[in-house]
Amino acid sequence: MNYEIKISSELGITAQQVRATSALLEEGATVPFISRYRKEATGSLDEVQVAAIRDRLEQLKELDKRREAILKSIEEQGKLTPELKKAIDQAETMARLEDIYLPYKPKRKTKASVAKEKGLEPLATRIFAQHPVDIQSEASKYLDAEKEVPTVEDALQGARDIIAEWISENAVVRGNLRNLFLKEGVFATRVIAGKEAEAAKYKDYFDWSEPIKSAPSHRVLAMRRGEKEGFLLLDALPEEGAAVALVEREIVTGGRNASVEQVKIAIKDSYKRLLKPSIETEVRLQTKKKADEEAIRVFAENLRQLLLGAPLGEKVVMAIDPGFRTGCKLVCLGAQGQLLHYETIYPHEPQRQTSAAGATVKALVDKFSVQAIAVGNGTAGRETEAFVKNLGIQKSIPVLLVNESGASIYSASEVARNEFPDLDLTVRGAVSIGRRLMDPLAELVKIDPKSIGVGQYQHDVDQQALKNSLDDTVISAVNKVGVEVNTASKELLTYVSGLGSQLAQNIIAFRQEFGPFKSRAQLKKVPRLGDKAFEQAAGFLRIRDAKHPLDQSAVHPERYELVEQMAKDLKASVQDLMSSEELRAKIMLQNYVSETVGIPTLQDIVEELAKPGRDPRAGFEVFEFQEGVNSMADLKVGMKLPGIITNITAFGAFVDIGVHQDGLIHLSHLADRFIKDANEVVKVAQQVEVTVLEVDIARKRIALSRKADPFGSQAVKKPVKPEVKVAAPAPEGSMADKLAQLKGHFKK
């Protein structure tokens, strides 16, 4: 099959772009490298397009692999005809392939195979022809006590069993029926009798139905989970009469006669016993895959935004992992994240050593010249934030709440144990909180992305597909920002294009033995880091204060000679080009176009010369929650509050407003205009102002709005009634209360 033509048509790009990208992937080039440094070859395809080509190539190769296996199987049976081979060669989906193969697929014992063993296949053939015949007389010819066909009805039943199987293996019938399920089918759930109390979290699904074609991903996954946990019964079916009628239209060819009536009986049996369960299983898998893809897409986008969150930068930071009974773990970190000091303070109940704790904090701030204070946003977070702010520390030192999701995972990980083998888990957690403020990306890559807390039903989706997508996202983010090779952790280096875990470890070992790298060229001396790995990685690695000024930029070493020629032509140095906008303006890009270098690459080079090693992330902005609003009891309907987006889902966005329970802004309340996707208007970690619509302390639910006039009338300060009944997703770990809030849909 010509993959290039097919993929180019599907993705709306040229066959040459697909061909070039495919060749680069075959050579071992990574997605970030191709999209950044091979723009001329690919026609400036971005990472999303390159990854789409890679994934589609894999799918098509799998399809062809299955095609070859099917052809071989049928050929070995001696049943492969030119027509059948043509149909198999032209099949464009796995479902179509399997439909064609079904009649030839080796089977275990079935009702039809038993009937065939009894010699009833000729009778089935006779009836299936649907010609007018004397059914009783025909069937009586096959009576045989030894073969357990003692009566005419036994003979007819056996013939119908054979016909039912033939119908169930008809590729056209299966294709049409599959379309009916997807277009007209309905998801229907009901609670299993006697489990109403246990299944309370699925209450909205006790008697629920909605069209398969429009069911959103989060509800599909919620229904499936309720079924998996043994609380719900789930069907995914069209109206039975319509399904049987569809099969009849395809199968029944004769008029009204006894043979046709027998075929119709066989059709009903085929649908109920064979087709319905088979197609329903396929449709459930197909809708599950679609729901998985949407949930994974949302998760990956949230993760990307979190990883690319604004870094505080290289500052001396005090970090506090707050707690009541066990105290607050306090650490001081150097500008590169190194641990300088740690201890425990007890500013809260039950010890309430407030004065001593305050004196300790102020003394350490002075001793280490602390430039910022990070406080974890978990238990006792707001209380600890208030305690520190009330100490009278100079205002130039911000006190910032930091999302600590995943910090406990890091603190118990092998990475943390290797770095701090003698430290308590909570101290490691405090270190992670501080480093996350300094550089979210560098710290979060140490944690399994599924533990970061920005997902939706991550434990229900295809785990391999989820891992692949999240790995792609982390790789993209790391290479977008670039990595300082002399300070990066092994975990961060692992995600650099072309490296991986072993080469990352080798770089660390080389750095420890020989000291900091002085140049990119020195990387070639690292064991097992060959020319290919260097080509893929070098452009994404930075070396601050290197002898060659371009070593701290994103200009690839393969283009150094070109930049040096530019400088020479202007009678200047490379450093002069990097520091003078006037000189860069004189560069005539067209003069440097060649067979391998075009305008896109030249434009990238000039942009990089202007801001070498620039960080694409936004600048850091100090954020503070509303003073005096520390718990749900402090909330009032109509109150306007600052908040930070913590998670984005298919139905809205969750916001931390500083009360230890995230509120939900439903999709209809995210903007004054209609939107289909929350990512149109908000991003994870974005600072927002929200209005409180509803507070339900008993169920830990907070409804919020970003609308200018969220209540529809400034004179009426109460939330509107829900527009429609919408099932609440099932809880999931720390996301339980968040996802439960879906039930509160509000009108725009």
KAJOMO-V81786 format. One record per backbone hydrogen bond with DSSP energy under -1.0 kcal/mol. NH is the residue of the N-H (numbers start at 0). CO is the residue of the C=O. E is the energy in kcal/mol with one decimal. If there is no record, write none. Layout:
nh=NH co=CO e=E
nh=NH co=CO e=E
This chain:
nh=2 co=0 e=-1.3
nh=5 co=1 e=-1.6
nh=6 co=2 e=-3.0
nh=7 co=3 e=-2.4
nh=8 co=4 e=-2.0
nh=9 co=5 e=-2.2
nh=10 co=6 e=-2.7
nh=11 co=7 e=-1.1
nh=12 co=7 e=-1.6
nh=17 co=13 e=-1.7
nh=18 co=14 e=-2.8
nh=19 co=15 e=-2.7
nh=20 co=16 e=-2.2
nh=21 co=17 e=-2.8
nh=22 co=18 e=-2.1
nh=23 co=19 e=-2.2
nh=24 co=20 e=-2.5
nh=25 co=21 e=-2.3
nh=26 co=22 e=-1.5
nh=27 co=24 e=-1.5
nh=28 co=23 e=-2.4
nh=33 co=29 e=-2.6
nh=34 co=30 e=-2.4
nh=35 co=31 e=-1.8
nh=36 co=32 e=-3.1
nh=37 co=33 e=-1.4
nh=41 co=37 e=-1.9
nh=42 co=38 e=-1.4
nh=43 co=38 e=-2.4
nh=49 co=45 e=-2.4
nh=50 co=46 e=-2.8
nh=51 co=47 e=-2.0
nh=52 co=48 e=-2.2
nh=53 co=49 e=-2.4
nh=54 co=50 e=-2.7
nh=55 co=51 e=-2.4
nh=56 co=52 e=-2.4
nh=57 co=53 e=-1.8
nh=58 co=54 e=-2.0
nh=59 co=55 e=-2.6
nh=60 co=56 e=-2.2
nh=61 co=57 e=-2.0
nh=62 co=58 e=-2.2
nh=63 co=59 e=-2.4
nh=64 co=60 e=-2.1
nh=65 co=61 e=-2.2
nh=66 co=62 e=-2.3
nh=67 co=63 e=-2.4
nh=68 co=64 e=-1.7
nh=69 co=65 e=-2.3
nh=70 co=66 e=-2.5
nh=71 co=67 e=-2.2
nh=72 co=68 e=-2.2
nh=73 co=69 e=-2.6
nh=74 co=70 e=-2.4
nh=75 co=71 e=-2.2
nh=76 co=72 e=-1.0
nh=77 co=74 e=-1.4
nh=78 co=73 e=-2.1
nh=84 co=80 e=-2.7
nh=85 co=81 e=-2.1
nh=86 co=82 e=-2.1
nh=87 co=83 e=-2.4
nh=88 co=84 e=-2.7
nh=89 co=85 e=-1.8
nh=96 co=92 e=-2.1
nh=97 co=93 e=-2.5
nh=98 co=94 e=-2.1
nh=99 co=95 e=-2.1
nh=100 co=96 e=-2.0
nh=101 co=97 e=-1.6
nh=103 co=100 e=-1.9
nh=104 co=101 e=-1.1
nh=113 co=109 e=-2.2
nh=114 co=110 e=-2.1
nh=115 co=111 e=-2.3
nh=116 co=112 e=-1.9
nh=117 co=113 e=-1.1
nh=118 co=115 e=-1.8
nh=119 co=114 e=-2.0
nh=123 co=119 e=-2.1
nh=124 co=120 e=-2.6
nh=125 co=121 e=-2.3
nh=126 co=122 e=-2.6
nh=127 co=123 e=-2.9
nh=128 co=124 e=-1.1
nh=129 co=126 e=-2.1
nh=134 co=132 e=-1.3
nh=137 co=133 e=-2.7
nh=138 co=134 e=-2.9
nh=139 co=135 e=-2.0
nh=141 co=138 e=-1.9
nh=142 co=139 e=-1.2
nh=143 co=148 e=-2.1
nh=147 co=144 e=-1.6
nh=148 co=143 e=-2.5
nh=154 co=150 e=-1.8
nh=155 co=151 e=-2.7
nh=156 co=152 e=-2.7
nh=157 co=153 e=-2.2
nh=158 co=154 e=-2.1
nh=159 co=155 e=-2.6
nh=160 co=156 e=-2.2
nh=161 co=157 e=-1.7
nh=162 co=158 e=-2.4
nh=163 co=159 e=-3.0
nh=164 co=160 e=-1.6
nh=165 co=161 e=-2.2
nh=166 co=162 e=-2.7
nh=167 co=163 e=-2.1
nh=168 co=164 e=-1.2
nh=169 co=166 e=-1.6
nh=173 co=169 e=-2.5
nh=174 co=170 e=-2.3
nh=175 co=171 e=-2.6
nh=176 co=172 e=-2.7
nh=177 co=173 e=-2.4
nh=178 co=174 e=-1.8
nh=179 co=175 e=-2.0
nh=180 co=176 e=-2.5
nh=181 co=177 e=-2.1
nh=182 co=178 e=-2.5
nh=183 co=179 e=-3.1
nh=184 co=180 e=-1.3
nh=185 co=236 e=-2.7
nh=186 co=209 e=-3.0
nh=187 co=234 e=-2.3
nh=188 co=207 e=-2.8
nh=189 co=232 e=-1.5
nh=190 co=205 e=-1.5
nh=191 co=230 e=-2.5
nh=194 co=191 e=-2.2
nh=198 co=194 e=-2.3
nh=199 co=196 e=-1.3
nh=201 co=198 e=-2.5
nh=202 co=199 e=-1.9
nh=204 co=201 e=-2.7
nh=205 co=202 e=-1.7
nh=207 co=188 e=-1.8
nh=209 co=186 e=-1.9
nh=211 co=184 e=-2.1
nh=219 co=215 e=-2.0
nh=220 co=216 e=-2.4
nh=221 co=217 e=-1.7
nh=222 co=218 e=-2.7
nh=223 co=219 e=-2.1
nh=224 co=220 e=-2.0
nh=225 co=221 e=-2.4
nh=226 co=222 e=-2.0
nh=227 co=223 e=-2.7
nh=228 co=224 e=-2.6
nh=229 co=226 e=-1.4
nh=230 co=225 e=-2.5
nh=231 co=225 e=-1.4
nh=232 co=189 e=-2.7
nh=234 co=187 e=-2.5
nh=236 co=185 e=-1.7
nh=242 co=238 e=-1.8
nh=243 co=239 e=-2.6
nh=244 co=240 e=-2.4
nh=245 co=241 e=-1.9
nh=246 co=242 e=-1.8
nh=247 co=243 e=-2.6
nh=248 co=244 e=-2.2
nh=249 co=245 e=-1.1
nh=250 co=246 e=-2.3
nh=251 co=247 e=-2.6
nh=260 co=256 e=-2.0
nh=261 co=257 e=-1.9
nh=262 co=258 e=-2.3
nh=263 co=259 e=-2.6
nh=264 co=260 e=-2.0
nh=265 co=261 e=-2.1
nh=266 co=262 e=-2.3
nh=267 co=263 e=-2.1
nh=268 co=264 e=-2.0
nh=269 co=265 e=-2.9
nh=270 co=266 e=-2.6
nh=271 co=267 e=-2.4
nh=272 co=268 e=-2.8
nh=273 co=269 e=-1.9
nh=274 co=269 e=-3.3
nh=275 co=270 e=-3.5
nh=277 co=273 e=-1.6
nh=278 co=274 e=-3.3
nh=279 co=275 e=-2.5
nh=280 co=276 e=-1.8
nh=281 co=277 e=-2.0
nh=282 co=278 e=-2.9
nh=283 co=279 e=-2.8
nh=284 co=280 e=-2.2
nh=285 co=281 e=-2.7
nh=286 co=282 e=-3.1
nh=287 co=283 e=-2.0
nh=288 co=284 e=-2.4
nh=289 co=285 e=-2.2
nh=290 co=286 e=-2.6
nh=291 co=287 e=-3.0
nh=292 co=288 e=-2.6
nh=293 co=289 e=-2.0
nh=294 co=290 e=-2.7
nh=295 co=291 e=-3.2
nh=296 co=292 e=-2.2
nh=297 co=293 e=-2.5
nh=298 co=294 e=-2.5
nh=299 co=295 e=-3.0
nh=300 co=296 e=-2.3
nh=301 co=297 e=-2.4
nh=302 co=298 e=-2.7
nh=303 co=299 e=-2.5
nh=304 co=300 e=-2.2
nh=305 co=301 e=-2.3
nh=306 co=302 e=-3.0
nh=307 co=303 e=-2.0
nh=308 co=305 e=-1.6
nh=311 co=436 e=-2.1
nh=312 co=437 e=-2.2
nh=314 co=312 e=-1.6
nh=316 co=332 e=-1.6
nh=317 co=371 e=-2.4
nh=318 co=330 e=-2.6
nh=319 co=373 e=-2.8
nh=320 co=328 e=-2.8
nh=326 co=323 e=-1.2
nh=327 co=344 e=-3.2
nh=328 co=320 e=-2.0
nh=329 co=342 e=-3.1
nh=330 co=318 e=-2.6
nh=331 co=340 e=-2.3
nh=332 co=316 e=-3.2
nh=333 co=337 e=-3.0
nh=336 co=333 e=-2.3
nh=339 co=331 e=-3.2
nh=340 co=331 e=-1.3
nh=342 co=329 e=-2.3
nh=344 co=327 e=-2.4
nh=351 co=347 e=-3.4
nh=352 co=345 e=-2.9
nh=353 co=351 e=-1.2
nh=356 co=352 e=-2.5
nh=357 co=353 e=-2.6
nh=358 co=354 e=-2.4
nh=359 co=355 e=-2.1
nh=360 co=356 e=-2.3
nh=361 co=357 e=-2.4
nh=362 co=358 e=-2.2
nh=363 co=359 e=-2.3
nh=364 co=360 e=-2.3
nh=365 co=361 e=-1.8
nh=366 co=362 e=-2.7
nh=367 co=363 e=-2.4
nh=369 co=364 e=-1.8
nh=370 co=315 e=-3.1
nh=371 co=315 e=-1.1
nh=372 co=397 e=-2.8
nh=373 co=317 e=-3.3
nh=374 co=399 e=-3.1
nh=375 co=319 e=-2.6
nh=376 co=401 e=-1.8
nh=380 co=377 e=-2.4
nh=383 co=379 e=-2.4
nh=384 co=380 e=-2.5
nh=385 co=381 e=-2.4
nh=386 co=382 e=-2.2
nh=387 co=383 e=-2.5
nh=388 co=384 e=-2.4
nh=389 co=385 e=-1.7
nh=390 co=387 e=-1.7
nh=396 co=393 e=-1.9
nh=399 co=372 e=-3.3
nh=401 co=374 e=-3.0
nh=406 co=403 e=-2.5
nh=409 co=405 e=-2.4
nh=410 co=406 e=-2.5
nh=411 co=407 e=-1.1
nh=412 co=409 e=-1.8
nh=416 co=412 e=-2.3
nh=417 co=413 e=-2.5
nh=418 co=414 e=-1.7
nh=419 co=415 e=-3.2
nh=422 co=419 e=-1.4
nh=427 co=423 e=-2.0
nh=428 co=424 e=-2.1
nh=429 co=425 e=-1.8
nh=430 co=426 e=-2.1
nh=431 co=427 e=-2.2
nh=432 co=428 e=-2.1
nh=433 co=429 e=-2.2
nh=434 co=430 e=-2.6
nh=435 co=431 e=-2.1
nh=436 co=432 e=-1.3
nh=437 co=433 e=-1.7
nh=438 co=434 e=-2.9
nh=442 co=438 e=-1.6
nh=443 co=439 e=-2.9
nh=444 co=440 e=-1.6
nh=445 co=442 e=-1.5
nh=446 co=443 e=-1.7
nh=450 co=447 e=-2.9
nh=451 co=448 e=-1.5
nh=459 co=456 e=-1.6
nh=465 co=461 e=-2.5
nh=466 co=462 e=-2.5
nh=467 co=463 e=-2.6
nh=468 co=464 e=-2.2
nh=469 co=465 e=-2.7
nh=470 co=466 e=-2.7
nh=471 co=467 e=-2.2
nh=472 co=468 e=-2.1
nh=473 co=469 e=-2.6
nh=474 co=470 e=-2.8
nh=475 co=471 e=-2.5
nh=476 co=472 e=-2.4
nh=477 co=473 e=-2.9
nh=478 co=474 e=-2.3
nh=479 co=475 e=-1.8
nh=480 co=476 e=-1.9
nh=481 co=477 e=-2.6
nh=482 co=539 e=-2.5
nh=484 co=541 e=-2.3
nh=486 co=483 e=-1.4
nh=487 co=483 e=-1.9
nh=492 co=488 e=-2.4
nh=493 co=489 e=-2.2
nh=495 co=492 e=-1.6
nh=498 co=495 e=-2.3
nh=503 co=499 e=-2.0
nh=504 co=500 e=-2.2
nh=505 co=501 e=-2.2
nh=506 co=502 e=-2.3
nh=507 co=503 e=-2.1
nh=508 co=504 e=-2.6
nh=509 co=505 e=-2.4
nh=510 co=506 e=-2.5
nh=511 co=507 e=-2.3
nh=512 co=508 e=-1.9
nh=513 co=509 e=-2.9
nh=514 co=510 e=-1.5
nh=522 co=519 e=-2.0
nh=523 co=520 e=-1.5
nh=524 co=521 e=-1.9
nh=525 co=522 e=-1.9
nh=528 co=525 e=-2.1
nh=529 co=527 e=-1.3
nh=533 co=529 e=-2.5
nh=534 co=530 e=-2.5
nh=535 co=531 e=-2.2
nh=536 co=532 e=-2.3
nh=537 co=533 e=-2.7
nh=539 co=536 e=-2.1
nh=540 co=537 e=-1.3
nh=541 co=482 e=-3.5
nh=542 co=550 e=-1.7
nh=545 co=542 e=-1.3
nh=546 co=517 e=-1.2
nh=550 co=547 e=-2.0
nh=551 co=548 e=-1.2
nh=552 co=549 e=-1.8
nh=558 co=555 e=-2.7
nh=559 co=556 e=-1.5
nh=562 co=558 e=-2.1
nh=563 co=559 e=-2.9
nh=564 co=560 e=-1.8
nh=565 co=561 e=-2.0
nh=566 co=562 e=-2.4
nh=567 co=563 e=-2.4
nh=568 co=564 e=-2.7
nh=569 co=565 e=-1.1
nh=570 co=567 e=-1.8
nh=571 co=566 e=-2.8
nh=576 co=572 e=-1.9
nh=577 co=573 e=-1.9
nh=578 co=574 e=-1.4
nh=579 co=575 e=-1.6
nh=583 co=579 e=-1.9
nh=584 co=580 e=-1.8
nh=585 co=582 e=-1.3
nh=586 co=583 e=-1.4
nh=588 co=586 e=-1.0
nh=590 co=587 e=-1.7
nh=591 co=588 e=-2.2
nh=592 co=589 e=-1.1
nh=593 co=596 e=-2.9
nh=601 co=597 e=-2.1
nh=602 co=598 e=-2.8
nh=603 co=599 e=-2.0
nh=604 co=600 e=-2.3
nh=605 co=601 e=-2.2
nh=606 co=602 e=-2.4
nh=607 co=603 e=-2.2
nh=608 co=604 e=-2.2
nh=609 co=605 e=-1.4
nh=610 co=606 e=-1.4
nh=613 co=610 e=-1.8
nh=628 co=625 e=-1.6
nh=633 co=630 e=-1.6
nh=634 co=631 e=-1.5
nh=637 co=691 e=-3.1
nh=638 co=635 e=-2.1
nh=640 co=689 e=-2.7
nh=642 co=687 e=-2.7
nh=643 co=655 e=-1.8
nh=644 co=685 e=-2.4
nh=645 co=653 e=-2.5
nh=646 co=653 e=-1.2
nh=648 co=651 e=-3.2
nh=652 co=664 e=-2.4
nh=653 co=646 e=-3.1
nh=654 co=662 e=-2.8
nh=655 co=643 e=-2.8
nh=662 co=654 e=-2.7
nh=663 co=701 e=-3.0
nh=664 co=652 e=-3.4
nh=666 co=650 e=-2.4
nh=668 co=665 e=-2.7
nh=669 co=666 e=-1.3
nh=679 co=676 e=-2.2
nh=680 co=677 e=-1.8
nh=681 co=677 e=-2.1
nh=684 co=644 e=-3.2
nh=685 co=682 e=-2.0
nh=687 co=642 e=-2.8
nh=689 co=640 e=-2.9
nh=690 co=704 e=-2.7
nh=691 co=638 e=-2.5
nh=692 co=702 e=-3.3
nh=693 co=702 e=-1.5
nh=695 co=700 e=-3.0
nh=700 co=695 e=-2.3
nh=702 co=693 e=-2.6
nh=703 co=663 e=-2.8
nh=704 co=690 e=-1.6
nh=705 co=668 e=-3.0
nh=711 co=708 e=-1.5
nh=715 co=712 e=-1.4
nh=717 co=715 e=-1.1
nh=734 co=731 e=-2.8
nh=735 co=732 e=-1.7
nh=738 co=734 e=-2.8
nh=739 co=735 e=-1.7
nh=740 co=737 e=-1.3
nh=741 co=738 e=-1.6
nh=742 co=739 e=-1.4
nh=743 co=740 e=-1.6
nh=744 co=742 e=-1.8
